[in-house]
Amino acid sequence: MSDFNWSKEAEKQWDERSSGWNTMSKEMWKSGSRKEIAPFFAKHVELNGAVCDLGCGDGYGSLKLAELGYLVTGLDVSEEMIHKARVTNKGNTAQFIKGDISNLPFENDSFDAVLAINSLEWTEDPLKVIMEIQRIVKPGGFACIGILGPTAAPRINSYRRLYNEKVICNTMMPWELDQLAEENGWGKADSLGVYKRGTDQMPIGSLSTELRQALSFMWVSMLRNNK
């Protein structure tokens, strides 16, 4: 496994998963776990701004942002996903390129904000990605980063790391993301918790941040670039 190449392996696996993912993605953004993300994003990022969708997948998140009026550039490691994203966004101004979010092909201060939903976990070095995002986002701009919470499905994609095997999923917890960001030049502007069915009878809003994070299916942090 010494010749394991994270980026190439991630591309291979996401190319293979692209069709199955595409059937789920639309529902997630329209009525499922991701339906609140675009409105949450728009609360903080001015419309018509330049936005980069990192790990854009099949482009439904990019579509939601483009429909709101943002100038969207999507980037994904999978060629198959990029193809699907272009089809999904046919007719709007969103653009898509293939690339690794650990080494972004953009100039410094190119964007007003970044969207990265369930993509930071799929990198070999999350801190490097956070620093790359800081580089391309203007001072005072935003990064909206979503990661799976503790109540999401078991991380079968990362489990084999416990056998010291190389995997392409780098599981982290919401509080780890927040601390990593705050220690490296980002300020927390807001957060959004997404919860499974069955928690609607619980007083989520009255719980501490730590407990809300512990119950979350997905945790979305809105971070401000303090560089």
C-alpha positions in Angstrom: 0.0 0.0 0.0 3.1 2.3 0.0 2.2 3.6 -3.5 -1.4 4.6 -2.4 -2.3 7.8 -4.1 -5.2 9.5 -2.2 -6.4 11.7 -5.0 -6.3 9.0 -7.7 -8.1 6.5 -5.4 -10.7 9.1 -4.5 -11.3 9.8 -8.1 -11.6 6.1 -8.9 -14.1 5.5 -6.1 -16.3 8.5 -6.8 -16.3 7.8 -10.5 -17.7 4.4 -9.6 -20.3 5.9 -7.2 -21.4 8.7 -9.4 -24.6 7.1 -10.8 -25.9 6.0 -7.4 -25.0 9.3 -5.8 -26.7 11.2 -8.5 -30.0 9.4 -7.8 -29.9 10.6 -4.1 -28.4 14.0 -4.5 -31.4 15.8 -6.0 -33.7 14.6 -3.2 -31.2 15.6 -0.5 -30.9 19.2 -1.8 -34.7 19.6 -2.5 -36.3 18.0 0.5 -33.7 16.0 2.5 -30.7 16.6 4.7 -29.3 19.5 2.6 -32.5 21.5 1.9 -31.7 24.2 4.5 -28.1 24.8 3.4 -28.6 27.2 0.5 -30.9 29.5 2.5 -28.5 29.3 5.4 -25.6 30.2 3.0 -27.6 33.2 1.7 -28.1 34.6 5.2 -24.4 35.4 5.3 -23.0 35.7 1.8 -24.2 38.6 -0.4 -26.1 37.5 -3.5 -24.2 37.8 -6.9 -20.9 37.0 -5.1 -18.3 34.7 -6.6 -18.6 31.3 -4.9 -16.6 28.1 -5.2 -18.4 24.8 -4.5 -15.6 22.4 -3.4 -16.3 18.8 -3.9 -19.4 19.8 -5.9 -20.3 16.2 -6.8 -23.1 16.1 -9.4 -23.7 19.8 -9.0 -27.1 20.1 -7.2 -25.6 22.4 -4.5 -24.1 24.5 -7.2 -27.5 24.6 -8.9 -29.2 25.9 -5.7 -26.6 28.6 -5.4 -26.8 29.6 -9.1 -30.6 29.9 -8.8 -30.1 32.4 -6.0 -27.9 34.5 -8.2 -24.3 33.5 -7.1 -21.5 33.2 -9.7 -20.6 29.6 -9.1 -17.4 27.6 -9.9 -17.6 23.9 -8.9 -14.6 21.7 -8.5 -14.5 17.9 -8.0 -11.9 15.2 -8.2 -14.2 12.9 -10.2 -14.5 13.4 -13.9 -17.9 11.5 -13.9 -19.2 13.9 -11.2 -18.1 16.9 -13.2 -19.9 15.6 -16.3 -23.1 15.2 -14.2 -22.7 18.6 -12.7 -22.5 20.2 -16.1 -25.7 18.4 -17.2 -27.4 19.4 -14.0 -26.5 23.1 -14.5 -27.1 23.3 -18.2 -28.7 26.7 -18.8 -27.1 28.6 -15.9 -23.8 30.3 -15.5 -22.1 27.8 -13.2 -18.8 26.5 -14.4 -17.1 23.2 -13.4 -13.5 22.0 -13.4 -11.8 18.8 -12.3 -9.3 19.2 -9.5 -8.2 18.2 -6.0 -9.4 20.5 -3.2 -6.1 20.0 -1.5 -4.4 21.9 -4.3 -6.8 24.5 -5.6 -6.1 26.0 -9.1 -7.2 29.5 -8.2 -5.5 32.8 -7.4 -5.4 34.2 -4.0 -8.6 36.1 -2.9 -10.6 34.8 -5.9 -13.9 34.2 -4.1 -16.3 35.8 -1.7 -17.2 32.4 -0.2 -16.7 28.7 -0.4 -19.2 25.9 0.0 -17.8 22.5 1.0 -20.5 20.0 2.0 -19.3 16.5 3.0 -16.0 17.1 1.1 -13.5 18.0 3.8 -13.8 14.5 5.3 -12.8 13.0 2.0 -9.3 14.6 2.0 -6.0 13.2 3.2 -5.1 16.4 5.0 -8.1 18.5 6.2 -5.9 21.2 7.6 -4.2 21.7 4.3 -7.6 22.1 2.7 -8.7 24.7 5.3 -5.6 26.7 4.6 -6.2 26.4 0.8 -9.7 27.7 1.3 -8.4 30.6 3.4 -6.0 31.4 0.5 -8.7 31.7 -2.2 -11.3 33.4 0.0 -11.1 37.2 0.3 -10.4 38.6 3.8 -13.7 38.8 5.6 -15.3 36.2 3.3 -16.9 33.0 4.3 -16.5 29.2 4.2 -19.6 27.1 4.7 -18.4 23.7 5.6 -20.7 20.7 6.3 -19.5 17.4 7.8 -21.5 14.3 8.9 -22.4 14.3 12.6 -22.2 11.5 15.1 -25.7 10.1 14.3 -25.0 9.7 10.5 -24.7 6.2 9.1 -21.6 4.3 10.4 -18.5 5.4 8.7 -17.9 2.2 6.7 -15.7 4.3 4.4 -13.2 5.0 7.2 -13.5 1.9 9.4 -10.6 0.0 7.7 -8.2 2.7 9.0 -8.4 0.8 12.3 -6.6 -2.0 10.6 -3.9 0.5 9.4 -5.3 0.4 5.9 -5.3 3.4 3.6 -8.8 4.8 3.1 -10.1 7.9 1.4 -12.5 9.0 4.1 -11.0 11.1 7.0 -13.7 11.1 9.6 -13.9 14.0 12.0 -16.4 15.3 14.5 -18.1 18.7 14.4 -16.2 20.0 17.4 -12.9 19.0 15.8 -13.7 21.0 12.7 -14.6 24.0 14.7 -11.5 23.9 16.8 -9.2 23.2 13.8 -10.7 26.2 12.0 -10.5 28.6 14.9 -6.9 27.7 15.6 -6.0 28.5 12.0 -7.4 31.9 11.2 -11.2 31.4 11.0 -13.9 32.8 13.2 -17.2 31.1 13.7 -20.1 33.2 12.3 -23.0 30.7 12.6 -23.9 27.0 12.5 -26.7 24.8 11.3 -27.6 21.4 12.8 -29.4 18.8 10.7 -31.1 16.0 12.6 -32.6 12.6 11.9 -36.3 12.0 12.1 -37.2 11.1 15.7 -35.5 14.0 17.3 -38.4 16.4 16.5 -39.9 15.8 19.9 -36.7 16.8 21.6 -35.9 20.3 22.8 -32.9 20.7 20.5 -32.9 24.5 20.7 -32.5 24.5 24.4 -29.5 22.2 24.4 -25.8 23.3 24.6 -23.8 23.4 21.4 -21.9 20.3 22.4 -25.2 18.3 22.9 -26.7 19.6 19.6 -23.5 18.6 17.8 -23.6 15.2 19.4 -27.2 14.6 18.2 -26.6 15.9 14.7 -26.8 14.0 11.4 -24.9 16.8 9.8 -23.2 19.9 11.2 -22.7 23.0 9.0 -20.3 25.7 10.2 -20.3 29.1 8.7 -16.7 30.4 9.1 -15.4 33.9 8.5 -11.9 34.4 7.1 -9.9 36.5 9.5 -6.7 36.7 7.5 
